[in-house]
Amino acid sequence: MSQPSRRDTAPPTDSRYLWAAGVFLVIPLIALAAVPTYAKVGPELGGWPFFFWYQTLWVFITAACTTTAFYLVKKARAPRDGGES
């Protein structure tokens, strides 16, 4: 009996959801890599310089993007009824 190939054992995937997950993972990278856009003092928010509150805000945005990407990958790999036996 031969060993099944990796292709036969991999879960079926929907590449549209994987692409969307990739976009959600890249958004924080692009936003935080553009340092000159947020390397400034003003406007302040509650006494915090822009640089600090902008980065703190991205902690929560990044968590939301990562969570969304996780659920998109789960949806992409969910079993689907394809009529196969």
PyMOL Python script that loads the backbone (N, CA, C, O; Angstrom):
from pymol import cmd

cmd.read_pdbstr("""\
ATOM      1  N   MET A   1       0.846  -1.162   0.000  1.00  0.00           N
ATOM      2  CA  MET A   1       0.000   0.000   0.000  1.00  0.00           C
ATOM      3  C   MET A   1       0.900   1.236   0.000  1.00  0.00           C
ATOM      4  O   MET A   1       1.811   1.349   0.821  1.00  0.00           O
ATOM      5  N   SER A   2       0.645   2.135  -0.901  1.00  0.00           N
ATOM      6  CA  SER A   2       1.491   3.318  -1.016  1.00  0.00           C
ATOM      7  C   SER A   2       0.995   4.422  -0.088  1.00  0.00           C
ATOM      8  O   SER A   2      -0.181   4.486   0.269  1.00  0.00           O
ATOM      9  N   GLN A   3       1.919   5.272   0.281  1.00  0.00           N
ATOM     10  CA  GLN A   3       1.620   6.396   1.156  1.00  0.00           C
ATOM     11  C   GLN A   3       0.874   7.466   0.353  1.00  0.00           C
ATOM     12  O   GLN A   3       1.293   7.785  -0.760  1.00  0.00           O
ATOM     13  N   PRO A   4      -0.221   8.031   0.885  1.00  0.00           N
ATOM     14  CA  PRO A   4      -0.910   9.079   0.132  1.00  0.00           C
ATOM     15  C   PRO A   4      -0.023  10.318   0.014  1.00  0.00           C
ATOM     16  O   PRO A   4       0.728  10.647   0.932  1.00  0.00           O
ATOM     17  N   SER A   5      -0.119  10.986  -1.109  1.00  0.00           N
ATOM     18  CA  SER A   5       0.699  12.181  -1.315  1.00  0.00           C
ATOM     19  C   SER A   5       0.163  13.314  -0.445  1.00  0.00           C
ATOM     20  O   SER A   5      -0.982  13.285   0.006  1.00  0.00           O
ATOM     21  N   ARG A   6       1.008  14.304  -0.223  1.00  0.00           N
ATOM     22  CA  ARG A   6       0.614  15.453   0.606  1.00  0.00           C
ATOM     23  C   ARG A   6      -0.575  16.174  -0.005  1.00  0.00           C
ATOM     24  O   ARG A   6      -1.428  16.701   0.710  1.00  0.00           O
ATOM     25  N   ARG A   7      -0.624  16.193  -1.300  1.00  0.00           N
ATOM     26  CA  ARG A   7      -1.732  16.864  -1.983  1.00  0.00           C
ATOM     27  C   ARG A   7      -3.053  16.175  -1.662  1.00  0.00           C
ATOM     28  O   ARG A   7      -4.089  16.834  -1.576  1.00  0.00           O
ATOM     29  N   ASP A   8      -3.026  14.864  -1.484  1.00  0.00           N
ATOM     30  CA  ASP A   8      -4.248  14.131  -1.185  1.00  0.00           C
ATOM     31  C   ASP A   8      -4.714  14.338   0.252  1.00  0.00           C
ATOM     32  O   ASP A   8      -5.904  14.207   0.539  1.00  0.00           O
ATOM     33  N   THR A   9      -3.800  14.657   1.152  1.00  0.00           N
ATOM     34  CA  THR A   9      -4.155  14.787   2.555  1.00  0.00           C
ATOM     35  C   THR A   9      -4.362  16.234   2.984  1.00  0.00           C
ATOM     36  O   THR A   9      -4.860  16.473   4.085  1.00  0.00           O
ATOM     37  N   ALA A  10      -4.003  17.192   2.163  1.00  0.00           N
ATOM     38  CA  ALA A  10      -4.181  18.599   2.525  1.00  0.00           C
ATOM     39  C   ALA A  10      -5.664  18.946   2.499  1.00  0.00           C
ATOM     40  O   ALA A  10      -6.406  18.450   1.652  1.00  0.00           O
ATOM     41  N   PRO A  11      -6.096  19.797   3.424  1.00  0.00           N
ATOM     42  CA  PRO A  11      -7.506  20.171   3.427  1.00  0.00           C
ATOM     43  C   PRO A  11      -7.838  21.017   2.205  1.00  0.00           C
ATOM     44  O   PRO A  11      -6.989  21.760   1.712  1.00  0.00           O
ATOM     45  N   PRO A  12      -9.052  20.907   1.722  1.00  0.00           N
ATOM     46  CA  PRO A  12      -9.432  21.759   0.583  1.00  0.00           C
ATOM     47  C   PRO A  12      -9.431  23.219   1.024  1.00  0.00           C
ATOM     48  O   PRO A  12      -9.830  23.529   2.147  1.00  0.00           O
ATOM     49  N   THR A  13      -8.995  24.099   0.163  1.00  0.00           N
ATOM     50  CA  THR A  13      -8.921  25.517   0.520  1.00  0.00           C
ATOM     51  C   THR A  13      -9.604  26.368  -0.528  1.00  0.00           C
ATOM     52  O   THR A  13      -9.684  25.998  -1.700  1.00  0.00           O
ATOM     53  N   ASP A  14     -10.087  27.495  -0.093  1.00  0.00           N
ATOM     54  CA  ASP A  14     -10.667  28.499  -0.988  1.00  0.00           C
ATOM     55  C   ASP A  14      -9.676  29.656  -1.030  1.00  0.00           C
ATOM     56  O   ASP A  14      -9.534  30.395  -0.056  1.00  0.00           O
ATOM     57  N   SER A  15      -9.003  29.808  -2.140  1.00  0.00           N
ATOM     58  CA  SER A  15      -7.909  30.781  -2.223  1.00  0.00           C
ATOM     59  C   SER A  15      -8.394  32.218  -2.063  1.00  0.00           C
ATOM     60  O   SER A  15      -7.601  33.082  -1.689  1.00  0.00           O
ATOM     61  N   ARG A  16      -9.653  32.500  -2.328  1.00  0.00           N
ATOM     62  CA  ARG A  16     -10.145  33.871  -2.141  1.00  0.00           C
ATOM     63  C   ARG A  16     -10.045  34.285  -0.680  1.00  0.00           C
ATOM     64  O   ARG A  16      -9.650  35.411  -0.375  1.00  0.00           O
ATOM     65  N   TYR A  17     -10.403  33.378   0.223  1.00  0.00           N
ATOM     66  CA  TYR A  17     -10.316  33.682   1.648  1.00  0.00           C
ATOM     67  C   TYR A  17      -8.866  33.788   2.102  1.00  0.00           C
ATOM     68  O   TYR A  17      -8.541  34.599   2.969  1.00  0.00           O
ATOM     69  N   LEU A  18      -7.998  32.971   1.518  1.00  0.00           N
ATOM     70  CA  LEU A  18      -6.581  33.057   1.887  1.00  0.00           C
ATOM     71  C   LEU A  18      -5.974  34.380   1.436  1.00  0.00           C
ATOM     72  O   LEU A  18      -5.169  34.968   2.157  1.00  0.00           O
ATOM     73  N   TRP A  19      -6.349  34.849   0.262  1.00  0.00           N
ATOM     74  CA  TRP A  19      -5.883  36.149  -0.217  1.00  0.00           C
ATOM     75  C   TRP A  19      -6.361  37.264   0.705  1.00  0.00           C
ATOM     76  O   TRP A  19      -5.595  38.160   1.059  1.00  0.00           O
ATOM     77  N   ALA A  20      -7.633  37.202   1.090  1.00  0.00           N
ATOM     78  CA  ALA A  20      -8.180  38.224   1.992  1.00  0.00           C
ATOM     79  C   ALA A  20      -7.451  38.199   3.335  1.00  0.00           C
ATOM     80  O   ALA A  20      -7.164  39.251   3.905  1.00  0.00           O
ATOM     81  N   ALA A  21      -7.148  36.998   3.843  1.00  0.00           N
ATOM     82  CA  ALA A  21      -6.407  36.872   5.102  1.00  0.00           C
ATOM     83  C   ALA A  21      -5.025  37.501   4.954  1.00  0.00           C
ATOM     84  O   ALA A  21      -4.552  38.186   5.861  1.00  0.00           O
ATOM     85  N   GLY A  22      -4.385  37.272   3.830  1.00  0.00           N
ATOM     86  CA  GLY A  22      -3.073  37.873   3.582  1.00  0.00           C
ATOM     87  C   GLY A  22      -3.129  39.386   3.567  1.00  0.00           C
ATOM     88  O   GLY A  22      -2.222  40.049   4.072  1.00  0.00           O
ATOM     89  N   VAL A  23      -4.183  39.935   2.994  1.00  0.00           N
ATOM     90  CA  VAL A  23      -4.339  41.396   2.974  1.00  0.00           C
ATOM     91  C   VAL A  23      -4.482  41.930   4.395  1.00  0.00           C
ATOM     92  O   VAL A  23      -3.878  42.945   4.745  1.00  0.00           O
ATOM     93  N   PHE A  24      -5.286  41.241   5.218  1.00  0.00           N
ATOM     94  CA  PHE A  24      -5.453  41.679   6.604  1.00  0.00           C
ATOM     95  C   PHE A  24      -4.144  41.598   7.388  1.00  0.00           C
ATOM     96  O   PHE A  24      -3.935  42.383   8.313  1.00  0.00           O
ATOM     97  N   LEU A  25      -3.271  40.673   7.040  1.00  0.00           N
ATOM     98  CA  LEU A  25      -1.988  40.565   7.732  1.00  0.00           C
ATOM     99  C   LEU A  25      -0.977  41.604   7.252  1.00  0.00           C
ATOM    100  O   LEU A  25      -0.070  41.979   7.996  1.00  0.00           O
ATOM    101  N   VAL A  26      -1.128  42.066   6.024  1.00  0.00           N
ATOM    102  CA  VAL A  26      -0.179  43.031   5.458  1.00  0.00           C
ATOM    103  C   VAL A  26      -0.539  44.471   5.844  1.00  0.00           C
ATOM    104  O   VAL A  26       0.340  45.331   5.898  1.00  0.00           O
ATOM    105  N   ILE A  27      -1.811  44.738   6.110  1.00  0.00           N
ATOM    106  CA  ILE A  27      -2.246  46.103   6.435  1.00  0.00           C
ATOM    107  C   ILE A  27      -1.426  46.704   7.578  1.00  0.00           C
ATOM    108  O   ILE A  27      -0.900  47.805   7.415  1.00  0.00           O
ATOM    109  N   PRO A  28      -1.292  46.029   8.732  1.00  0.00           N
ATOM    110  CA  PRO A  28      -0.487  46.642   9.814  1.00  0.00           C
ATOM    111  C   PRO A  28       0.985  46.809   9.444  1.00  0.00           C
ATOM    112  O   PRO A  28       1.626  47.770   9.867  1.00  0.00           O
ATOM    113  N   LEU A  29       1.516  45.887   8.665  1.00  0.00           N
ATOM    114  CA  LEU A  29       2.924  46.004   8.265  1.00  0.00           C
ATOM    115  C   LEU A  29       3.158  47.259   7.448  1.00  0.00           C
ATOM    116  O   LEU A  29       4.127  47.983   7.674  1.00  0.00           O
ATOM    117  N   ILE A  30       2.282  47.515   6.510  1.00  0.00           N
ATOM    118  CA  ILE A  30       2.434  48.705   5.661  1.00  0.00           C
ATOM    119  C   ILE A  30       2.229  49.971   6.477  1.00  0.00           C
ATOM    120  O   ILE A  30       2.993  50.929   6.357  1.00  0.00           O
ATOM    121  N   ALA A  31       1.189  49.968   7.310  1.00  0.00           N
ATOM    122  CA  ALA A  31       0.886  51.174   8.088  1.00  0.00           C
ATOM    123  C   ALA A  31       2.011  51.531   9.051  1.00  0.00           C
ATOM    124  O   ALA A  31       2.322  52.709   9.226  1.00  0.00           O
ATOM    125  N   LEU A  32       2.618  50.537   9.672  1.00  0.00           N
ATOM    126  CA  LEU A  32       3.664  50.821  10.653  1.00  0.00           C
ATOM    127  C   LEU A  32       5.054  50.940  10.038  1.00  0.00           C
ATOM    128  O   LEU A  32       5.971  51.440  10.690  1.00  0.00           O
ATOM    129  N   ALA A  33       5.226  50.494   8.812  1.00  0.00           N
ATOM    130  CA  ALA A  33       6.521  50.636   8.147  1.00  0.00           C
ATOM    131  C   ALA A  33       6.719  52.042   7.590  1.00  0.00           C
ATOM    132  O   ALA A  33       7.846  52.453   7.315  1.00  0.00           O
ATOM    133  N   ALA A  34       5.630  52.770   7.425  1.00  0.00           N
ATOM    134  CA  ALA A  34       5.700  54.138   6.905  1.00  0.00           C
ATOM    135  C   ALA A  34       5.927  55.117   8.056  1.00  0.00           C
ATOM    136  O   ALA A  34       5.070  55.951   8.346  1.00  0.00           O
ATOM    137  N   VAL A  35       7.064  55.013   8.699  1.00  0.00           N
ATOM    138  CA  VAL A  35       7.368  55.805   9.899  1.00  0.00           C
ATOM    139  C   VAL A  35       7.265  57.308   9.668  1.00  0.00           C
ATOM    140  O   VAL A  35       6.745  57.998  10.544  1.00  0.00           O
ATOM    141  N   PRO A  36       7.725  57.861   8.545  1.00  0.00           N
ATOM    142  CA  PRO A  36       7.623  59.318   8.384  1.00  0.00           C
ATOM    143  C   PRO A  36       6.188  59.855   8.450  1.00  0.00           C
ATOM    144  O   PRO A  36       5.996  61.044   8.708  1.00  0.00           O
ATOM    145  N   THR A  37       5.198  59.024   8.225  1.00  0.00           N
ATOM    146  CA  THR A  37       3.818  59.506   8.273  1.00  0.00           C
ATOM    147  C   THR A  37       3.318  59.724   9.690  1.00  0.00           C
ATOM    148  O   THR A  37       2.356  60.464   9.897  1.00  0.00           O
ATOM    149  N   TYR A  38       3.955  59.090  10.671  1.00  0.00           N
ATOM    150  CA  TYR A  38       3.493  59.258  12.050  1.00  0.00           C
ATOM    151  C   TYR A  38       4.608  59.676  13.019  1.00  0.00           C
ATOM    152  O   TYR A  38       4.385  59.690  14.230  1.00  0.00           O
ATOM    153  N   ALA A  39       5.770  60.008  12.529  1.00  0.00           N
ATOM    154  CA  ALA A  39       6.874  60.436  13.396  1.00  0.00           C
ATOM    155  C   ALA A  39       6.763  61.940  13.641  1.00  0.00           C
ATOM    156  O   ALA A  39       7.566  62.733  13.149  1.00  0.00           O
ATOM    157  N   LYS A  40       5.742  62.304  14.417  1.00  0.00           N
ATOM    158  CA  LYS A  40       5.519  63.717  14.735  1.00  0.00           C
ATOM    159  C   LYS A  40       4.885  63.813  16.115  1.00  0.00           C
ATOM    160  O   LYS A  40       4.436  62.811  16.673  1.00  0.00           O
ATOM    161  N   VAL A  41       4.852  65.009  16.654  1.00  0.00           N
ATOM    162  CA  VAL A  41       4.337  65.219  17.999  1.00  0.00           C
ATOM    163  C   VAL A  41       2.829  65.470  17.982  1.00  0.00           C
ATOM    164  O   VAL A  41       2.097  64.893  18.786  1.00  0.00           O
ATOM    165  N   GLY A  42       2.370  66.314  17.083  1.00  0.00           N
ATOM    166  CA  GLY A  42       0.946  66.682  17.085  1.00  0.00           C
ATOM    167  C   GLY A  42       0.168  65.922  16.045  1.00  0.00           C
ATOM    168  O   GLY A  42       0.759  65.459  15.069  1.00  0.00           O
ATOM    169  N   PRO A  43      -1.099  65.775  16.203  1.00  0.00           N
ATOM    170  CA  PRO A  43      -1.948  66.270  17.289  1.00  0.00           C
ATOM    171  C   PRO A  43      -1.860  65.358  18.506  1.00  0.00           C
ATOM    172  O   PRO A  43      -1.665  64.148  18.389  1.00  0.00           O
ATOM    173  N   GLU A  44      -2.007  65.961  19.661  1.00  0.00           N
ATOM    174  CA  GLU A  44      -1.976  65.191  20.901  1.00  0.00           C
ATOM    175  C   GLU A  44      -3.379  64.676  21.222  1.00  0.00           C
ATOM    176  O   GLU A  44      -4.385  65.273  20.837  1.00  0.00           O
ATOM    177  N   LEU A  45      -3.417  63.560  21.933  1.00  0.00           N
ATOM    178  CA  LEU A  45      -4.685  62.978  22.365  1.00  0.00           C
ATOM    179  C   LEU A  45      -4.564  62.677  23.848  1.00  0.00           C
ATOM    180  O   LEU A  45      -3.860  61.747  24.242  1.00  0.00           O
ATOM    181  N   GLY A  46      -5.245  63.456  24.668  1.00  0.00           N
ATOM    182  CA  GLY A  46      -5.162  63.282  26.116  1.00  0.00           C
ATOM    183  C   GLY A  46      -3.760  63.510  26.667  1.00  0.00           C
ATOM    184  O   GLY A  46      -3.373  62.893  27.659  1.00  0.00           O
ATOM    185  N   GLY A  47      -2.999  64.397  26.027  1.00  0.00           N
ATOM    186  CA  GLY A  47      -1.638  64.676  26.473  1.00  0.00           C
ATOM    187  C   GLY A  47      -0.594  63.758  25.855  1.00  0.00           C
ATOM    188  O   GLY A  47       0.605  63.969  26.041  1.00  0.00           O
ATOM    189  N   TRP A  48      -1.036  62.746  25.126  1.00  0.00           N
ATOM    190  CA  TRP A  48      -0.093  61.831  24.460  1.00  0.00           C
ATOM    191  C   TRP A  48       0.276  62.389  23.090  1.00  0.00           C
ATOM    192  O   TRP A  48      -0.606  62.778  22.325  1.00  0.00           O
ATOM    193  N   PRO A  49       1.571  62.432  22.771  1.00  0.00           N
ATOM    194  CA  PRO A  49       1.964  62.832  21.414  1.00  0.00           C
ATOM    195  C   PRO A  49       1.437  61.838  20.375  1.00  0.00           C
ATOM    196  O   PRO A  49       1.224  60.662  20.668  1.00  0.00           O
ATOM    197  N   PHE A  50       1.237  62.332  19.182  1.00  0.00           N
ATOM    198  CA  PHE A  50       0.673  61.526  18.097  1.00  0.00           C
ATOM    199  C   PHE A  50       1.427  60.218  17.907  1.00  0.00           C
ATOM    200  O   PHE A  50       0.819  59.161  17.743  1.00  0.00           O
ATOM    201  N   PHE A  51       2.757  60.295  17.930  1.00  0.00           N
ATOM    202  CA  PHE A  51       3.585  59.103  17.704  1.00  0.00           C
ATOM    203  C   PHE A  51       3.180  57.968  18.625  1.00  0.00           C
ATOM    204  O   PHE A  51       3.074  56.827  18.176  1.00  0.00           O
ATOM    205  N   PHE A  52       2.948  58.249  19.906  1.00  0.00           N
ATOM    206  CA  PHE A  52       2.637  57.195  20.876  1.00  0.00           C
ATOM    207  C   PHE A  52       1.209  56.694  20.763  1.00  0.00           C
ATOM    208  O   PHE A  52       0.982  55.485  20.794  1.00  0.00           O
ATOM    209  N   TRP A  53       0.225  57.605  20.630  1.00  0.00           N
ATOM    210  CA  TRP A  53      -1.144  57.101  20.565  1.00  0.00           C
ATOM    211  C   TRP A  53      -1.434  56.427  19.236  1.00  0.00           C
ATOM    212  O   TRP A  53      -2.284  55.538  19.174  1.00  0.00           O
ATOM    213  N   TYR A  54      -0.758  56.821  18.183  1.00  0.00           N
ATOM    214  CA  TYR A  54      -0.930  56.156  16.895  1.00  0.00           C
ATOM    215  C   TYR A  54      -0.433  54.712  16.979  1.00  0.00           C
ATOM    216  O   TYR A  54      -1.114  53.795  16.520  1.00  0.00           O
ATOM    217  N   GLN A  55       0.737  54.509  17.556  1.00  0.00           N
ATOM    218  CA  GLN A  55       1.262  53.150  17.693  1.00  0.00           C
ATOM    219  C   GLN A  55       0.420  52.312  18.646  1.00  0.00           C
ATOM    220  O   GLN A  55       0.214  51.123  18.407  1.00  0.00           O
ATOM    221  N   THR A  56      -0.064  52.917  19.716  1.00  0.00           N
ATOM    222  CA  THR A  56      -0.928  52.196  20.651  1.00  0.00           C
ATOM    223  C   THR A  56      -2.232  51.794  19.972  1.00  0.00           C
ATOM    224  O   THR A  56      -2.722  50.684  20.181  1.00  0.00           O
ATOM    225  N   LEU A  57      -2.787  52.666  19.177  1.00  0.00           N
ATOM    226  CA  LEU A  57      -4.003  52.346  18.424  1.00  0.00           C
ATOM    227  C   LEU A  57      -3.774  51.156  17.506  1.00  0.00           C
ATOM    228  O   LEU A  57      -4.654  50.309  17.348  1.00  0.00           O
ATOM    229  N   TRP A  58      -2.599  51.090  16.904  1.00  0.00           N
ATOM    230  CA  TRP A  58      -2.300  49.983  15.994  1.00  0.00           C
ATOM    231  C   TRP A  58      -2.129  48.647  16.706  1.00  0.00           C
ATOM    232  O   TRP A  58      -2.226  47.602  16.062  1.00  0.00           O
ATOM    233  N   VAL A  59      -1.881  48.647  17.995  1.00  0.00           N
ATOM    234  CA  VAL A  59      -1.857  47.388  18.744  1.00  0.00           C
ATOM    235  C   VAL A  59      -3.230  46.727  18.638  1.00  0.00           C
ATOM    236  O   VAL A  59      -3.332  45.527  18.386  1.00  0.00           O
ATOM    237  N   PHE A  60      -4.280  47.520  18.832  1.00  0.00           N
ATOM    238  CA  PHE A  60      -5.639  46.989  18.780  1.00  0.00           C
ATOM    239  C   PHE A  60      -6.081  46.687  17.341  1.00  0.00           C
ATOM    240  O   PHE A  60      -6.757  45.689  17.090  1.00  0.00           O
ATOM    241  N   ILE A  61      -5.698  47.550  16.411  1.00  0.00           N
ATOM    242  CA  ILE A  61      -6.039  47.306  15.000  1.00  0.00           C
ATOM    243  C   ILE A  61      -5.353  46.037  14.507  1.00  0.00           C
ATOM    244  O   ILE A  61      -5.956  45.245  13.783  1.00  0.00           O
ATOM    245  N   THR A  62      -4.093  45.842  14.897  1.00  0.00           N
ATOM    246  CA  THR A  62      -3.359  44.646  14.488  1.00  0.00           C
ATOM    247  C   THR A  62      -3.993  43.394  15.073  1.00  0.00           C
ATOM    248  O   THR A  62      -4.087  42.371  14.394  1.00  0.00           O
ATOM    249  N   ALA A  63      -4.427  43.463  16.321  1.00  0.00           N
ATOM    250  CA  ALA A  63      -5.116  42.318  16.929  1.00  0.00           C
ATOM    251  C   ALA A  63      -6.399  41.996  16.159  1.00  0.00           C
ATOM    252  O   ALA A  63      -6.705  40.826  15.930  1.00  0.00           O
ATOM    253  N   ALA A  64      -7.136  43.008  15.767  1.00  0.00           N
ATOM    254  CA  ALA A  64      -8.368  42.795  15.004  1.00  0.00           C
ATOM    255  C   ALA A  64      -8.065  42.214  13.621  1.00  0.00           C
ATOM    256  O   ALA A  64      -8.767  41.315  13.158  1.00  0.00           O
ATOM    257  N   CYS A  65      -7.028  42.722  12.966  1.00  0.00           N
ATOM    258  CA  CYS A  65      -6.653  42.203  11.644  1.00  0.00           C
ATOM    259  C   CYS A  65      -6.192  40.753  11.730  1.00  0.00           C
ATOM    260  O   CYS A  65      -6.541  39.937  10.877  1.00  0.00           O
ATOM    261  N   THR A  66      -5.413  40.434  12.750  1.00  0.00           N
ATOM    262  CA  THR A  66      -4.924  39.065  12.918  1.00  0.00           C
ATOM    263  C   THR A  66      -6.073  38.111  13.225  1.00  0.00           C
ATOM    264  O   THR A  66      -6.120  37.003  12.692  1.00  0.00           O
ATOM    265  N   THR A  67      -6.993  38.535  14.075  1.00  0.00           N
ATOM    266  CA  THR A  67      -8.156  37.706  14.386  1.00  0.00           C
ATOM    267  C   THR A  67      -9.007  37.482  13.145  1.00  0.00           C
ATOM    268  O   THR A  67      -9.464  36.366  12.900  1.00  0.00           O
ATOM    269  N   THR A  68      -9.222  38.521  12.368  1.00  0.00           N
ATOM    270  CA  THR A  68      -9.988  38.391  11.127  1.00  0.00           C
ATOM    271  C   THR A  68      -9.298  37.438  10.169  1.00  0.00           C
ATOM    272  O   THR A  68      -9.954  36.603   9.545  1.00  0.00           O
ATOM    273  N   ALA A  69      -7.976  37.552  10.045  1.00  0.00           N
ATOM    274  CA  ALA A  69      -7.235  36.655   9.158  1.00  0.00           C
ATOM    275  C   ALA A  69      -7.357  35.207   9.629  1.00  0.00           C
ATOM    276  O   ALA A  69      -7.497  34.299   8.810  1.00  0.00           O
ATOM    277  N   PHE A  70      -7.304  34.989  10.939  1.00  0.00           N
ATOM    278  CA  PHE A  70      -7.445  33.645  11.489  1.00  0.00           C
ATOM    279  C   PHE A  70      -8.787  33.033  11.083  1.00  0.00           C
ATOM    280  O   PHE A  70      -8.838  31.892  10.623  1.00  0.00           O
ATOM    281  N   TYR A  71      -9.862  33.785  11.251  1.00  0.00           N
ATOM    282  CA  TYR A  71     -11.183  33.257  10.908  1.00  0.00           C
ATOM    283  C   TYR A  71     -11.357  33.079   9.403  1.00  0.00           C
ATOM    284  O   TYR A  71     -12.076  32.178   8.969  1.00  0.00           O
ATOM    285  N   LEU A  72     -10.712  33.920   8.605  1.00  0.00           N
ATOM    286  CA  LEU A  72     -10.767  33.742   7.152  1.00  0.00           C
ATOM    287  C   LEU A  72     -10.050  32.456   6.728  1.00  0.00           C
ATOM    288  O   LEU A  72     -10.522  31.740   5.845  1.00  0.00           O
ATOM    289  N   VAL A  73      -8.911  32.168   7.358  1.00  0.00           N
ATOM    290  CA  VAL A  73      -8.189  30.933   7.045  1.00  0.00           C
ATOM    291  C   VAL A  73      -9.008  29.723   7.478  1.00  0.00           C
ATOM    292  O   VAL A  73      -9.065  28.721   6.765  1.00  0.00           O
ATOM    293  N   LYS A  74      -9.646  29.815   8.652  1.00  0.00           N
ATOM    294  CA  LYS A  74     -10.511  28.716   9.089  1.00  0.00           C
ATOM    295  C   LYS A  74     -11.650  28.494   8.100  1.00  0.00           C
ATOM    296  O   LYS A  74     -12.000  27.354   7.794  1.00  0.00           O
ATOM    297  N   LYS A  75     -12.224  29.583   7.604  1.00  0.00           N
ATOM    298  CA  LYS A  75     -13.314  29.474   6.633  1.00  0.00           C
ATOM    299  C   LYS A  75     -12.796  28.926   5.307  1.00  0.00           C
ATOM    300  O   LYS A  75     -13.498  28.170   4.635  1.00  0.00           O
ATOM    301  N   ALA A  76     -11.592  29.292   4.927  1.00  0.00           N
ATOM    302  CA  ALA A  76     -11.016  28.807   3.671  1.00  0.00           C
ATOM    303  C   ALA A  76     -10.762  27.308   3.721  1.00  0.00           C
ATOM    304  O   ALA A  76     -10.827  26.630   2.696  1.00  0.00           O
ATOM    305  N   ARG A  77     -10.475  26.795   4.901  1.00  0.00           N
ATOM    306  CA  ARG A  77     -10.157  25.374   5.037  1.00  0.00           C
ATOM    307  C   ARG A  77     -11.309  24.555   5.597  1.00  0.00           C
ATOM    308  O   ARG A  77     -11.136  23.382   5.926  1.00  0.00           O
ATOM    309  N   ALA A  78     -12.479  25.164   5.705  1.00  0.00           N
ATOM    310  CA  ALA A  78     -13.642  24.446   6.229  1.00  0.00           C
ATOM    311  C   ALA A  78     -14.071  23.371   5.241  1.00  0.00           C
ATOM    312  O   ALA A  78     -13.991  23.575   4.030  1.00  0.00           O
ATOM    313  N   PRO A  79     -14.527  22.227   5.746  1.00  0.00           N
ATOM    314  CA  PRO A  79     -15.012  21.191   4.846  1.00  0.00           C
ATOM    315  C   PRO A  79     -16.215  21.685   4.059  1.00  0.00           C
ATOM    316  O   PRO A  79     -17.116  22.322   4.605  1.00  0.00           O
ATOM    317  N   ARG A  80     -16.214  21.387   2.800  1.00  0.00           N
ATOM    318  CA  ARG A  80     -17.307  21.788   1.929  1.00  0.00           C
ATOM    319  C   ARG A  80     -17.925  20.543   1.305  1.00  0.00           C
ATOM    320  O   ARG A  80     -17.250  19.539   1.079  1.00  0.00           O
ATOM    321  N   ASP A  81     -19.199  20.631   1.038  1.00  0.00           N
ATOM    322  CA  ASP A  81     -19.869  19.543   0.330  1.00  0.00           C
ATOM    323  C   ASP A  81     -19.585  19.690  -1.154  1.00  0.00           C
ATOM    324  O   ASP A  81     -20.137  20.562  -1.825  1.00  0.00           O
ATOM    325  N   GLY A  82     -18.737  18.844  -1.642  1.00  0.00           N
ATOM    326  CA  GLY A  82     -18.384  18.893  -3.052  1.00  0.00           C
ATOM    327  C   GLY A  82     -19.002  17.767  -3.845  1.00  0.00           C
ATOM    328  O   GLY A  82     -18.709  17.607  -5.030  1.00  0.00           O
ATOM    329  N   GLY A  83     -19.860  16.980  -3.206  1.00  0.00           N
ATOM    330  CA  GLY A  83     -20.483  15.876  -3.906  1.00  0.00           C
ATOM    331  C   GLY A  83     -19.579  14.670  -4.039  1.00  0.00           C
ATOM    332  O   GLY A  83     -19.907  13.711  -4.738  1.00  0.00           O
ATOM    333  N   GLU A  84     -18.412  14.721  -3.352  1.00  0.00           N
ATOM    334  CA  GLU A  84     -17.481  13.590  -3.447  1.00  0.00           C
ATOM    335  C   GLU A  84     -17.810  12.571  -2.385  1.00  0.00           C
ATOM    336  O   GLU A  84     -18.285  12.926  -1.306  1.00  0.00           O
ATOM    337  N   SER A  85     -17.564  11.312  -2.677  1.00  0.00           N
ATOM    338  CA  SER A  85     -17.826  10.255  -1.708  1.00  0.00           C
ATOM    339  C   SER A  85     -16.541   9.796  -1.062  1.00  0.00           C
ATOM    340  O   SER A  85     -16.561   8.905  -0.212  1.00  0.00           O
TER     341      SER A  85
END
""", "prot")
cmd.dss("prot")
cmd.show_as("cartoon", "prot")
cmd.util.cbc("prot")
cmd.orient("prot")
